[in-house]
Amino acid sequence: QVQLVESGGGLVQPGGSLRLSCAASVTIFSISRVGWYRQAPGKQRESVATLTSGGNTNYADSVKGRFTISRDNAKNTVYLQMNSLKPEDTAVYYCCALVRDTSYWGQGTQVTVSS
């Protein structure tokens, strides 16, 4: 069983920054793909950024140039650096890891962008 624990969410003003963390209970080398997803009230969950074991990244058009996904292999942790935040980035952010064809999800962390 793979456990993912997200942290780093909170309240930030428009234009501000946050860094989300996703700590995995397994070695990050066993994760073939990891991603950050978000779900705003009344909306479907959407992909924000993904990172493969080979280092390939993919971003939603709405966050390109503002968000960066990265990993720390020694800490088995994946990060989402979010800059120039906008009110429309407000959502619950989830980490998802693909391990041996099974997807595992974290509990989510709330990000609120508001003045």
N, CA, C and O atoms as CSV, one atom per row, in Angstrom:
chain,resi,resn,atom,element,x,y,z
A,1,GLN,N,N,0.840,-1.175,0.000
A,1,GLN,CA,C,0.000,0.000,0.000
A,1,GLN,C,C,0.885,1.237,0.000
A,1,GLN,O,O,1.810,1.357,0.803
A,2,VAL,N,N,0.587,2.150,-0.910
A,2,VAL,CA,C,1.347,3.379,-1.031
A,2,VAL,C,C,0.559,4.504,-0.373
A,2,VAL,O,O,-0.628,4.687,-0.643
A,3,GLN,N,N,1.225,5.247,0.485
A,3,GLN,CA,C,0.584,6.404,1.119
A,3,GLN,C,C,1.253,7.678,0.638
A,3,GLN,O,O,2.476,7.761,0.518
A,4,LEU,N,N,0.416,8.663,0.368
A,4,LEU,CA,C,0.884,9.974,-0.073
A,4,LEU,C,C,0.336,11.017,0.888
A,4,LEU,O,O,-0.857,11.015,1.193
A,5,VAL,N,N,1.188,11.898,1.362
A,5,VAL,CA,C,0.769,12.932,2.299
A,5,VAL,C,C,1.137,14.288,1.721
A,5,VAL,O,O,2.312,14.607,1.542
A,6,GLU,N,N,0.106,15.086,1.432
A,6,GLU,CA,C,0.338,16.428,0.903
A,6,GLU,C,C,0.401,17.444,2.037
A,6,GLU,O,O,-0.194,17.260,3.099
A,7,SER,N,N,1.127,18.502,1.786
A,7,SER,CA,C,1.204,19.613,2.725
A,7,SER,C,C,1.575,20.869,1.959
A,7,SER,O,O,1.959,20.814,0.790
A,8,GLY,N,N,1.454,22.005,2.637
A,8,GLY,CA,C,1.883,23.258,2.036
A,8,GLY,C,C,0.778,24.164,1.552
A,8,GLY,O,O,1.048,25.285,1.119
A,9,GLY,N,N,-0.464,23.708,1.613
A,9,GLY,CA,C,-1.559,24.558,1.180
A,9,GLY,C,C,-1.814,25.679,2.174
A,9,GLY,O,O,-1.229,25.724,3.256
A,10,GLY,N,N,-2.699,26.579,1.779
A,10,GLY,CA,C,-3.032,27.684,2.668
A,10,GLY,C,C,-3.698,28.815,1.925
A,10,GLY,O,O,-4.133,28.667,0.783
A,11,LEU,N,N,-3.769,29.959,2.600
A,11,LEU,CA,C,-4.359,31.165,2.036
A,11,LEU,C,C,-3.246,32.091,1.565
A,11,LEU,O,O,-2.305,32.371,2.307
A,12,VAL,N,N,-3.358,32.558,0.338
A,12,VAL,CA,C,-2.338,33.446,-0.223
A,12,VAL,C,C,-3.027,34.510,-1.063
A,12,VAL,O,O,-4.090,34.271,-1.634
A,13,GLN,N,N,-2.420,35.675,-1.133
A,13,GLN,CA,C,-2.977,36.759,-1.934
A,13,GLN,C,C,-2.658,36.555,-3.412
A,13,GLN,O,O,-1.663,35.914,-3.750
A,14,PRO,N,N,-3.487,37.092,-4.281
A,14,PRO,CA,C,-3.171,37.015,-5.710
A,14,PRO,C,C,-1.770,37.542,-6.000
A,14,PRO,O,O,-1.350,38.570,-5.468
A,15,GLY,N,N,-1.063,36.818,-6.852
A,15,GLY,CA,C,0.317,37.160,-7.160
A,15,GLY,C,C,1.335,36.498,-6.252
A,15,GLY,O,O,2.537,36.566,-6.506
A,16,GLY,N,N,0.863,35.864,-5.207
A,16,GLY,CA,C,1.762,35.212,-4.265
A,16,GLY,C,C,2.192,33.828,-4.714
A,16,GLY,O,O,1.862,33.377,-5.811
A,17,SER,N,N,2.943,33.159,-3.832
A,17,SER,CA,C,3.500,31.841,-4.140
A,17,SER,C,C,3.247,30.862,-3.006
A,17,SER,O,O,3.117,31.242,-1.843
A,18,LEU,N,N,3.181,29.605,-3.378
A,18,LEU,CA,C,3.101,28.503,-2.413
A,18,LEU,C,C,3.878,27.331,-2.987
A,18,LEU,O,O,4.007,27.188,-4.202
A,19,ARG,N,N,4.391,26.502,-2.100
A,19,ARG,CA,C,5.017,25.255,-2.536
A,19,ARG,C,C,4.315,24.102,-1.843
A,19,ARG,O,O,4.310,24.006,-0.616
A,20,LEU,N,N,3.725,23.231,-2.644
A,20,LEU,CA,C,3.090,22.037,-2.116
A,20,LEU,C,C,4.084,20.887,-2.103
A,20,LEU,O,O,4.943,20.779,-2.978
A,21,SER,N,N,3.956,20.033,-1.099
A,21,SER,CA,C,4.806,18.853,-0.986
A,21,SER,C,C,3.944,17.598,-0.949
A,21,SER,O,O,2.829,17.609,-0.427
A,22,CYS,N,N,4.470,16.534,-1.504
A,22,CYS,CA,C,3.798,15.231,-1.492
A,22,CYS,C,C,4.840,14.194,-1.091
A,22,CYS,O,O,5.721,13.848,-1.878
A,23,ALA,N,N,4.732,13.711,0.122
A,23,ALA,CA,C,5.681,12.728,0.638
A,23,ALA,C,C,5.124,11.326,0.422
A,23,ALA,O,O,3.999,11.026,0.821
A,24,ALA,N,N,5.920,10.475,-0.211
A,24,ALA,CA,C,5.487,9.110,-0.513
A,24,ALA,C,C,6.058,8.131,0.502
A,24,ALA,O,O,7.149,8.333,1.037
A,25,SER,N,N,5.302,7.067,0.758
A,25,SER,CA,C,5.738,6.054,1.725
A,25,SER,C,C,6.624,4.996,1.073
A,25,SER,O,O,7.109,4.084,1.743
A,26,VAL,N,N,6.833,5.124,-0.237
A,26,VAL,CA,C,7.698,4.197,-0.964
A,26,VAL,C,C,8.798,4.986,-1.649
A,26,VAL,O,O,8.704,6.205,-1.795
A,27,THR,N,N,9.837,4.284,-2.067
A,27,THR,CA,C,10.891,4.957,-2.786
A,27,THR,C,C,10.330,5.561,-4.068
A,27,THR,O,O,9.530,4.945,-4.772
A,28,ILE,N,N,10.764,6.756,-4.341
A,28,ILE,CA,C,10.237,7.458,-5.494
A,28,ILE,C,C,10.597,6.752,-6.792
A,28,ILE,O,O,9.963,6.982,-7.821
A,29,PHE,N,N,11.596,5.906,-6.752
A,29,PHE,CA,C,12.015,5.189,-7.950
A,29,PHE,C,C,11.017,4.105,-8.352
A,29,PHE,O,O,11.083,3.587,-9.467
A,30,SER,N,N,10.097,3.758,-7.455
A,30,SER,CA,C,9.063,2.776,-7.791
A,30,SER,C,C,7.839,3.435,-8.419
A,30,SER,O,O,6.904,2.749,-8.832
A,31,ILE,N,N,7.846,4.764,-8.491
A,31,ILE,CA,C,6.713,5.522,-9.034
A,31,ILE,C,C,6.997,5.847,-10.493
A,31,ILE,O,O,7.949,6.564,-10.799
A,32,SER,N,N,6.179,5.325,-11.385
A,32,SER,CA,C,6.417,5.545,-12.810
A,32,SER,C,C,5.943,6.925,-13.260
A,32,SER,O,O,6.501,7.509,-14.189
A,33,ARG,N,N,4.917,7.437,-12.598
A,33,ARG,CA,C,4.438,8.781,-12.917
A,33,ARG,C,C,3.766,9.370,-11.684
A,33,ARG,O,O,3.026,8.681,-10.982
A,34,VAL,N,N,4.024,10.622,-11.430
A,34,VAL,CA,C,3.383,11.322,-10.316
A,34,VAL,C,C,2.788,12.616,-10.850
A,34,VAL,O,O,3.328,13.235,-11.767
A,35,GLY,N,N,1.678,13.007,-10.265
A,35,GLY,CA,C,1.047,14.224,-10.749
A,35,GLY,C,C,0.321,14.974,-9.655
A,35,GLY,O,O,-0.027,14.425,-8.610
A,36,TRP,N,N,0.106,16.237,-9.930
A,36,TRP,CA,C,-0.724,17.088,-9.088
A,36,TRP,C,C,-2.026,17.364,-9.844
A,36,TRP,O,O,-2.025,17.692,-11.031
A,37,TYR,N,N,-3.121,17.221,-9.123
A,37,TYR,CA,C,-4.443,17.458,-9.676
A,37,TYR,C,C,-5.158,18.424,-8.747
A,37,TYR,O,O,-4.773,18.575,-7.588
A,38,ARG,N,N,-6.198,19.077,-9.252
A,38,ARG,CA,C,-6.940,19.986,-8.385
A,38,ARG,C,C,-8.429,19.898,-8.703
A,38,ARG,O,O,-8.840,19.558,-9.813
A,39,GLN,N,N,-9.203,20.213,-7.695
A,39,GLN,CA,C,-10.651,20.212,-7.862
A,39,GLN,C,C,-11.224,21.424,-7.145
A,39,GLN,O,O,-11.108,21.559,-5.927
A,40,ALA,N,N,-11.843,22.298,-7.921
A,40,ALA,CA,C,-12.504,23.473,-7.376
A,40,ALA,C,C,-13.966,23.135,-7.105
A,40,ALA,O,O,-14.503,22.204,-7.705
A,41,PRO,N,N,-14.612,23.873,-6.217
A,41,PRO,CA,C,-16.023,23.597,-5.911
A,41,PRO,C,C,-16.887,23.618,-7.161
A,41,PRO,O,O,-16.838,24.563,-7.949
A,42,GLY,N,N,-17.684,22.558,-7.337
A,42,GLY,CA,C,-18.587,22.487,-8.473
A,42,GLY,C,C,-17.939,22.125,-9.790
A,42,GLY,O,O,-18.597,22.122,-10.830
A,43,LYS,N,N,-16.645,21.819,-9.755
A,43,LYS,CA,C,-15.934,21.487,-10.992
A,43,LYS,C,C,-15.329,20.101,-10.909
A,43,LYS,O,O,-15.159,19.542,-9.825
A,44,GLN,N,N,-15.004,19.553,-12.076
A,44,GLN,CA,C,-14.351,18.252,-12.117
A,44,GLN,C,C,-12.881,18.376,-11.753
A,44,GLN,O,O,-12.271,19.432,-11.919
A,45,ARG,N,N,-12.322,17.273,-11.251
A,45,ARG,CA,C,-10.901,17.252,-10.955
A,45,ARG,C,C,-10.132,17.345,-12.275
A,45,ARG,O,O,-10.494,16.709,-13.264
A,46,GLU,N,N,-9.073,18.145,-12.271
A,46,GLU,CA,C,-8.269,18.326,-13.482
A,46,GLU,C,C,-6.796,18.143,-13.176
A,46,GLU,O,O,-6.332,18.364,-12.057
A,47,SER,N,N,-6.080,17.734,-14.205
A,47,SER,CA,C,-4.638,17.567,-14.079
A,47,SER,C,C,-3.968,18.936,-14.126
A,47,SER,O,O,-4.305,19.780,-14.956
A,48,VAL,N,N,-3.029,19.137,-13.234
A,48,VAL,CA,C,-2.268,20.390,-13.188
A,48,VAL,C,C,-0.861,20.182,-13.752
A,48,VAL,O,O,-0.409,20.940,-14.610
A,49,ALA,N,N,-0.178,19.148,-13.260
A,49,ALA,CA,C,1.198,18.897,-13.702
A,49,ALA,C,C,1.529,17.441,-13.439
A,49,ALA,O,O,1.100,16.868,-12.438
A,50,THR,N,N,2.293,16.847,-14.338
A,50,THR,CA,C,2.733,15.465,-14.154
A,50,THR,C,C,4.221,15.355,-14.421
A,50,THR,O,O,4.804,16.154,-15.154
A,51,LEU,N,N,4.822,14.342,-13.807
A,51,LEU,CA,C,6.259,14.102,-13.922
A,51,LEU,C,C,6.470,12.606,-14.016
A,51,LEU,O,O,6.015,11.859,-13.150
A,52,THR,N,N,7.156,12.158,-15.061
A,52,THR,CA,C,7.416,10.732,-15.212
A,52,THR,C,C,8.745,10.360,-14.571
A,52,THR,O,O,9.545,11.228,-14.221
A,53,SER,N,N,8.969,9.060,-14.423
A,53,SER,CA,C,10.228,8.601,-13.841
A,53,SER,C,C,11.406,8.991,-14.724
A,53,SER,O,O,12.538,9.094,-14.252
A,54,GLY,N,N,11.134,9.208,-16.007
A,54,GLY,CA,C,12.184,9.615,-16.927
A,54,GLY,C,C,12.460,11.106,-16.920
A,54,GLY,O,O,13.356,11.591,-17.611
A,55,GLY,N,N,11.671,11.828,-16.126
A,55,GLY,CA,C,11.894,13.260,-16.005
A,55,GLY,C,C,11.058,14.123,-16.931
A,55,GLY,O,O,11.231,15.341,-16.967
A,56,ASN,N,N,10.148,13.503,-17.687
A,56,ASN,CA,C,9.300,14.286,-18.578
A,56,ASN,C,C,8.179,14.955,-17.783
A,56,ASN,O,O,7.571,14.336,-16.910
A,57,THR,N,N,7.917,16.204,-18.090
A,57,THR,CA,C,6.874,16.954,-17.410
A,57,THR,C,C,5.788,17.377,-18.384
A,57,THR,O,O,6.015,17.512,-19.587
A,58,ASN,N,N,4.604,17.580,-17.829
A,58,ASN,CA,C,3.474,18.072,-18.614
A,58,ASN,C,C,2.643,18.979,-17.721
A,58,ASN,O,O,2.380,18.661,-16.561
A,59,TYR,N,N,2.234,20.111,-18.279
A,59,TYR,CA,C,1.485,21.094,-17.497
A,59,TYR,C,C,0.180,21.461,-18.195
A,59,TYR,O,O,0.094,21.469,-19.423
A,60,ALA,N,N,-0.830,21.761,-17.389
A,60,ALA,CA,C,-2.060,22.320,-17.942
A,60,ALA,C,C,-1.738,23.697,-18.520
A,60,ALA,O,O,-0.887,24.416,-17.996
A,61,ASP,N,N,-2.415,24.051,-19.586
A,61,ASP,CA,C,-2.159,25.346,-20.230
A,61,ASP,C,C,-2.348,26.494,-19.238
A,61,ASP,O,O,-1.649,27.505,-19.309
A,62,SER,N,N,-3.280,26.333,-18.328
A,62,SER,CA,C,-3.611,27.417,-17.396
A,62,SER,C,C,-2.512,27.698,-16.378
A,62,SER,O,O,-2.530,28.743,-15.728
A,63,VAL,N,N,-1.546,26.775,-16.226
A,63,VAL,CA,C,-0.493,26.974,-15.222
A,63,VAL,C,C,0.900,27.036,-15.827
A,63,VAL,O,O,1.874,27.255,-15.107
A,64,LYS,N,N,1.011,26.848,-17.127
A,64,LYS,CA,C,2.332,26.873,-17.775
A,64,LYS,C,C,3.020,28.205,-17.529
A,64,LYS,O,O,2.424,29.272,-17.677
A,65,GLY,N,N,4.293,28.117,-17.149
A,65,GLY,CA,C,5.064,29.314,-16.874
A,65,GLY,C,C,4.910,29.821,-15.452
A,65,GLY,O,O,5.653,30.704,-15.024
A,66,ARG,N,N,3.954,29.272,-14.715
A,66,ARG,CA,C,3.735,29.705,-13.329
A,66,ARG,C,C,4.016,28.590,-12.314
A,66,ARG,O,O,4.509,28.854,-11.217
A,67,PHE,N,N,3.702,27.359,-12.683
A,67,PHE,CA,C,3.877,26.224,-11.780
A,67,PHE,C,C,5.040,25.351,-12.260
A,67,PHE,O,O,5.310,25.252,-13.457
A,68,THR,N,N,5.722,24.718,-11.295
A,68,THR,CA,C,6.811,23.807,-11.616
A,68,THR,C,C,6.722,22.572,-10.734
A,68,THR,O,O,6.663,22.678,-9.509
A,69,ILE,N,N,6.712,21.410,-11.355
A,69,ILE,CA,C,6.719,20.149,-10.614
A,69,ILE,C,C,8.160,19.642,-10.558
A,69,ILE,O,O,8.900,19.727,-11.538
A,70,SER,N,N,8.542,19.114,-9.393
A,70,SER,CA,C,9.908,18.605,-9.235
A,70,SER,C,C,9.900,17.523,-8.173
A,70,SER,O,O,8.879,17.293,-7.526
A,71,ARG,N,N,11.014,16.867,-7.992
A,71,ARG,CA,C,11.090,15.801,-6.994
A,71,ARG,C,C,12.434,15.822,-6.302
A,71,ARG,O,O,13.434,16.279,-6.856
A,72,ASP,N,N,12.438,15.314,-5.070
A,72,ASP,CA,C,13.664,15.114,-4.301
A,72,ASP,C,C,13.755,13.618,-4.049
A,72,ASP,O,O,13.047,13.080,-3.197
A,73,ASN,N,N,14.626,12.950,-4.788
A,73,ASN,CA,C,14.708,11.489,-4.687
A,73,ASN,C,C,15.097,11.030,-3.288
A,73,ASN,O,O,14.600,10.012,-2.806
A,74,ALA,N,N,15.963,11.758,-2.649
A,74,ALA,CA,C,16.447,11.351,-1.318
A,74,ALA,C,C,15.336,11.422,-0.270
A,74,ALA,O,O,15.347,10.675,0.709
A,75,LYS,N,N,14.376,12.326,-0.484
A,75,LYS,CA,C,13.288,12.491,0.475
A,75,LYS,C,C,12.004,11.810,0.030
A,75,LYS,O,O,10.997,11.858,0.737
A,76,ASN,N,N,12.032,11.173,-1.145
A,76,ASN,CA,C,10.815,10.540,-1.689
A,76,ASN,C,C,9.650,11.525,-1.701
A,76,ASN,O,O,8.526,11.193,-1.326
A,77,THR,N,N,9.945,12.715,-2.131
A,77,THR,CA,C,8.967,13.806,-2.077
A,77,THR,C,C,8.885,14.499,-3.436
A,77,THR,O,O,9.889,14.703,-4.118
A,78,VAL,N,N,7.663,14.849,-3.799
A,78,VAL,CA,C,7.410,15.592,-5.026
A,78,VAL,C,C,6.847,16.957,-4.632
A,78,VAL,O,O,6.070,17.073,-3.685
A,79,TYR,N,N,7.246,17.968,-5.366
A,79,TYR,CA,C,6.844,19.332,-5.046
A,79,TYR,C,C,6.061,19.952,-6.201
A,79,TYR,O,O,6.194,19.550,-7.357
A,80,LEU,N,N,5.254,20.929,-5.856
A,80,LEU,CA,C,4.622,21.781,-6.852
A,80,LEU,C,C,4.851,23.222,-6.418
A,80,LEU,O,O,4.227,23.707,-5.475
A,81,GLN,N,N,5.751,23.894,-7.115
A,81,GLN,CA,C,6.005,25.295,-6.851
A,81,GLN,C,C,5.002,26.110,-7.645
A,81,GLN,O,O,4.927,25.993,-8.869
A,82,MET,N,N,4.238,26.928,-6.955
A,82,MET,CA,C,3.182,27.713,-7.603
A,82,MET,C,C,3.477,29.196,-7.417
A,82,MET,O,O,3.488,29.700,-6.294
A,83,ASN,N,N,3.710,29.877,-8.507
A,83,ASN,CA,C,3.996,31.309,-8.483
A,83,ASN,C,C,2.890,32.076,-9.205
A,83,ASN,O,O,2.093,31.502,-9.947
A,84,SER,N,N,2.866,33.370,-8.971
A,84,SER,CA,C,1.878,34.246,-9.629
A,84,SER,C,C,0.468,33.671,-9.520
A,84,SER,O,O,-0.260,33.568,-10.508
A,85,LEU,N,N,0.114,33.309,-8.321
A,85,LEU,CA,C,-1.174,32.647,-8.107
A,85,LEU,C,C,-2.342,33.583,-8.405
A,85,LEU,O,O,-2.279,34.792,-8.181
A,86,LYS,N,N,-3.399,32.979,-8.914
A,86,LYS,CA,C,-4.613,33.705,-9.289
A,86,LYS,C,C,-5.800,33.158,-8.504
A,86,LYS,O,O,-5.759,32.016,-8.046
A,87,PRO,N,N,-6.847,33.946,-8.343
A,87,PRO,CA,C,-8.037,33.425,-7.638
A,87,PRO,C,C,-8.572,32.136,-8.252
A,87,PRO,O,O,-9.100,31.281,-7.540
A,88,GLU,N,N,-8.438,31.993,-9.561
A,88,GLU,CA,C,-8.933,30.785,-10.211
A,88,GLU,C,C,-8.089,29.551,-9.935
A,88,GLU,O,O,-8.449,28.451,-10.356
A,89,ASP,N,N,-6.977,29.714,-9.238
A,89,ASP,CA,C,-6.174,28.567,-8.807
A,89,ASP,C,C,-6.708,27.978,-7.503
A,89,ASP,O,O,-6.226,26.942,-7.046
A,90,THR,N,N,-7.690,28.625,-6.912
A,90,THR,CA,C,-8.276,28.125,-5.673
A,90,THR,C,C,-8.919,26.764,-5.889
A,90,THR,O,O,-9.777,26.595,-6.756
A,91,ALA,N,N,-8.488,25.792,-5.081
A,91,ALA,CA,C,-8.978,24.419,-5.224
A,91,ALA,C,C,-8.344,23.555,-4.147
A,91,ALA,O,O,-7.449,23.988,-3.422
A,92,VAL,N,N,-8.830,22.323,-4.059
A,92,VAL,CA,C,-8.123,21.304,-3.281
A,92,VAL,C,C,-7.149,20.626,-4.232
A,92,VAL,O,O,-7.532,20.163,-5.307
A,93,TYR,N,N,-5.909,20.573,-3.834
A,93,TYR,CA,C,-4.856,19.989,-4.668
A,93,TYR,C,C,-4.512,18.590,-4.154
A,93,TYR,O,O,-4.295,18.381,-2.960
A,94,TYR,N,N,-4.470,17.647,-5.086
A,94,TYR,CA,C,-4.193,16.251,-4.764
A,94,TYR,C,C,-2.937,15.775,-5.474
A,94,TYR,O,O,-2.643,16.170,-6.602
A,95,CYS,N,N,-2.216,14.925,-4.785
A,95,CYS,CA,C,-1.067,14.251,-5.371
A,95,CYS,C,C,-1.515,12.844,-5.767
A,95,CYS,O,O,-2.282,12.208,-5.044
A,96,CYS,N,N,-1.041,12.363,-6.907
A,96,CYS,CA,C,-1.389,11.028,-7.382
A,96,CYS,C,C,-0.135,10.350,-7.915
A,96,CYS,O,O,0.623,10.940,-8.684
A,97,ALA,N,N,0.076,9.112,-7.502
A,97,ALA,CA,C,1.251,8.362,-7.940
A,97,ALA,C,C,0.822,7.055,-8.598
A,97,ALA,O,O,-0.057,6.349,-8.104
A,98,LEU,N,N,1.463,6.752,-9.720
A,98,LEU,CA,C,1.212,5.497,-10.431
A,98,LEU,C,C,2.332,4.525,-10.090
A,98,LEU,O,O,3.491,4.740,-10.448
A,99,VAL,N,N,1.967,3.450,-9.391
A,99,VAL,CA,C,2.932,2.440,-8.969
A,99,VAL,C,C,2.440,1.078,-9.448
A,99,VAL,O,O,1.395,0.597,-9.010
A,100,ARG,N,N,3.187,0.476,-10.331
A,100,ARG,CA,C,2.842,-0.851,-10.879
A,100,ARG,C,C,1.379,-0.897,-11.326
A,100,ARG,O,O,0.617,-1.770,-10.911
A,101,ASP,N,N,1.010,0.037,-12.161
A,101,ASP,CA,C,-0.312,0.116,-12.804
A,101,ASP,C,C,-1.454,0.424,-11.841
A,101,ASP,O,O,-2.619,0.293,-12.214
A,102,THR,N,N,-1.145,0.829,-10.618
A,102,THR,CA,C,-2.169,1.221,-9.658
A,102,THR,C,C,-1.954,2.678,-9.276
A,102,THR,O,O,-0.836,3.097,-8.975
A,103,SER,N,N,-3.045,3.449,-9.292
A,103,SER,CA,C,-2.963,4.848,-8.908
A,103,SER,C,C,-3.326,5.018,-7.440
A,103,SER,O,O,-4.305,4.458,-6.947
A,104,TYR,N,N,-2.511,5.804,-6.765
A,104,TYR,CA,C,-2.739,6.109,-5.354
A,104,TYR,C,C,-2.899,7.618,-5.207
A,104,TYR,O,O,-2.218,8.398,-5.873
A,105,TRP,N,N,-3.817,8.016,-4.317
A,105,TRP,CA,C,-4.122,9.427,-4.121
A,105,TRP,C,C,-3.867,9.850,-2.678
A,105,TRP,O,O,-4.060,9.076,-1.741
A,106,GLY,N,N,-3.432,11.088,-2.526
A,106,GLY,CA,C,-3.322,11.667,-1.210
A,106,GLY,C,C,-4.672,12.225,-0.771
A,106,GLY,O,O,-5.670,12.124,-1.485
A,107,GLN,N,N,-4.675,12.816,0.418
A,107,GLN,CA,C,-5.925,13.303,1.007
A,107,GLN,C,C,-6.280,14.698,0.528
A,107,GLN,O,O,-7.411,15.148,0.714
A,108,GLY,N,N,-5.342,15.380,-0.076
A,108,GLY,CA,C,-5.592,16.718,-0.605
A,108,GLY,C,C,-5.198,17.817,0.357
A,108,GLY,O,O,-5.192,17.634,1.574
A,109,THR,N,N,-4.866,18.968,-0.216
A,109,THR,CA,C,-4.540,20.143,0.582
A,109,THR,C,C,-5.208,21.355,-0.068
A,109,THR,O,O,-5.168,21.519,-1.287
A,110,GLN,N,N,-5.815,22.191,0.753
A,110,GLN,CA,C,-6.586,23.324,0.250
A,110,GLN,C,C,-5.676,24.494,-0.087
A,110,GLN,O,O,-4.824,24.882,0.713
A,111,VAL,N,N,-5.860,25.046,-1.262
A,111,VAL,CA,C,-5.180,26.280,-1.666
A,111,VAL,C,C,-6.254,27.318,-1.953
A,111,VAL,O,O,-7.144,27.097,-2.774
A,112,THR,N,N,-6.162,28.449,-1.270
A,112,THR,CA,C,-7.116,29.533,-1.463
A,112,THR,C,C,-6.360,30.796,-1.837
A,112,THR,O,O,-5.482,31.250,-1.103
A,113,VAL,N,N,-6.709,31.358,-2.985
A,113,VAL,CA,C,-6.068,32.585,-3.459
A,113,VAL,C,C,-7.108,33.697,-3.385
A,113,VAL,O,O,-8.079,33.715,-4.142
A,114,SER,N,N,-6.886,34.609,-2.466
A,114,SER,CA,C,-7.873,35.661,-2.244
A,114,SER,C,C,-7.230,36.846,-1.549
A,114,SER,O,O,-6.298,36.691,-0.760
A,115,SER,N,N,-7.740,38.029,-1.850
A,115,SER,CA,C,-7.255,39.216,-1.172
A,115,SER,C,C,-8.126,39.528,0.045
A,115,SER,O,O,-7.873,40.503,0.752
